[in-house]
Amino acid sequence: MTRRLAVVVALLAALPAAAFSPASRDAALDRLAGDAGGGLRVELSRATGAARLVVVEPGRLPLAAKSTHARAMEFFERYGAAFGVDRPAEELAPLASRRDRLGAEHLSFGQRHRGLPVFAAVLRVHFDADGRLTAVNGAFVPDVDVATDPAVSAEL
């Protein structure tokens, strides 16, 4: 039984990640609009079709986590498909967090593909001074399909 389970796990791991689709994007945006109850602005990327900007009236989204980092990840778990994010814990890595002069906090997450950074793919999550989400923006490259195994050895 254990060997059979190992084979199933190996087969599942070999499957490609879920593909980005306008339908999954639209479902996430519909869920976001419903949860926000209005007060939402969305801009899509012409290059990828994924969201590149979401602006929400502060306090409209019911994000319950305590820290801003946890609330940002909660946002991506619920609505990440709008940006092309399928598995936030695997595809996003924290890069930076800063607080501005008004007390607003800005977090940056870099895209990862099989643990490696994706060039110039960064999503930023913005919270007001009261810790309420106000906007998410940036670039995420959906459906990255690049081999990550080294083709050249370290030996010369």
C-alpha positions in Angstrom: 0.0 0.0 0.0 2.8 2.4 0.8 4.5 1.8 -2.5 1.3 2.4 -4.4 0.8 5.7 -2.5 4.4 6.7 -3.4 3.7 6.0 -7.1 0.5 8.1 -7.0 2.4 11.0 -5.3 5.2 10.8 -7.9 2.7 10.9 -10.7 0.9 13.9 -9.2 4.1 15.7 -8.8 4.9 15.2 -12.5 1.7 16.9 -13.6 2.0 20.5 -14.8 0.6 23.3 -12.7 -2.9 24.4 -13.4 -2.9 26.7 -16.4 -3.9 30.3 -16.2 -7.2 31.0 -17.9 -9.5 34.0 -18.3 -12.2 31.9 -16.6 -10.2 31.3 -13.4 -9.2 35.0 -13.5 -12.8 36.1 -13.9 -14.0 33.7 -11.1 -11.4 35.2 -8.7 -12.4 38.7 -9.7 -16.1 38.0 -9.2 -15.3 36.5 -5.8 -13.3 39.6 -4.9 -16.0 42.0 -6.1 -18.6 40.1 -4.1 -16.5 40.0 -0.9 -15.6 43.7 -1.3 -19.2 44.7 -1.9 -18.3 47.3 -4.4 -15.5 49.9 -4.2 -13.2 47.9 -6.4 -11.1 48.9 -9.4 -9.2 46.4 -11.6 -6.8 46.8 -14.5 -5.6 43.9 -16.6 -2.2 43.4 -18.2 -2.3 43.5 -22.0 0.6 41.2 -22.1 -0.7 38.3 -19.9 -4.4 39.0 -19.4 -3.9 38.7 -15.7 -4.7 41.5 -13.2 -2.0 44.0 -12.8 -3.8 46.3 -10.4 -6.6 45.9 -7.9 -7.7 48.8 -5.8 -10.1 48.2 -2.9 -11.8 50.7 -0.6 -10.0 50.3 2.8 -11.9 47.9 5.1 -14.1 46.4 2.4 -12.3 43.0 2.3 -12.8 40.6 5.2 -9.2 39.6 5.8 -8.9 38.1 9.3 -5.2 37.3 9.7 -3.3 39.2 12.4 -0.2 40.4 10.5 -0.1 42.3 7.3 2.1 39.5 5.8 -0.5 36.9 6.7 -3.3 39.1 5.4 -1.4 39.5 2.1 -1.1 35.7 1.8 -4.7 35.3 2.7 -5.6 37.7 -0.2 -3.5 35.6 -2.6 -5.0 32.3 -1.4 -8.5 33.7 -2.0 -8.0 35.9 -5.1 -4.5 35.1 -6.4 -5.9 33.5 -9.6 -6.8 37.0 -10.8 -3.1 37.6 -11.0 -2.3 34.1 -12.3 -1.1 32.9 -8.8 -2.1 29.3 -8.3 -0.1 28.3 -5.2 0.9 31.4 -3.2 3.0 29.6 -0.6 5.2 28.1 -3.4 5.0 30.8 -6.0 5.5 33.9 -3.9 8.4 34.8 -1.6 8.6 37.9 0.6 11.1 40.4 -0.7 10.6 43.6 1.4 8.3 45.4 3.8 8.4 49.1 4.4 6.3 51.6 6.3 5.9 55.1 4.8 5.6 58.5 6.6 1.8 58.2 6.8 2.1 54.8 8.5 1.0 52.8 5.4 2.7 49.4 4.9 3.9 48.1 1.6 4.9 44.5 1.1 6.7 43.1 -1.9 6.6 39.4 -3.0 8.8 38.0 -5.7 7.5 35.3 -8.0 9.3 31.9 -7.8 9.3 29.0 -10.3 10.5 25.8 -8.7 12.3 27.8 -6.1 14.1 30.2 -8.5 13.2 33.9 -8.9 11.3 35.0 -12.0 13.0 38.1 -13.4 11.0 41.3 -12.8 7.9 39.4 -11.5 7.0 41.2 -8.3 3.6 41.7 -6.6 3.1 44.5 -4.1 0.4 44.6 -1.4 -0.5 47.9 0.2 -2.1 48.5 3.6 -3.2 51.8 5.1 -2.0 53.0 8.5 -4.9 51.0 10.1 -3.7 47.8 8.4 -6.5 47.6 5.9 -5.7 46.4 2.4 -6.0 49.2 -0.2 -4.3 47.8 -3.3 -2.4 45.0 -4.9 -0.3 45.7 -8.0 2.6 44.4 -10.0 3.6 41.7 -12.5 3.2 38.0 -12.2 4.0 35.7 -15.2 1.4 33.0 -15.4 2.2 29.5 -16.7 6.0 29.7 -16.5 7.3 26.5 -18.1 11.1 26.7 -18.0 13.4 23.8 -17.1 15.3 24.6 -13.9 17.8 21.8 -14.0 21.4 23.1 -14.7 22.6 22.4 -18.2 26.2 23.2 -17.4 28.2 21.7 -14.5 30.1 23.9 -12.0 33.4 22.2 -13.1 35.3 23.9 -15.9 
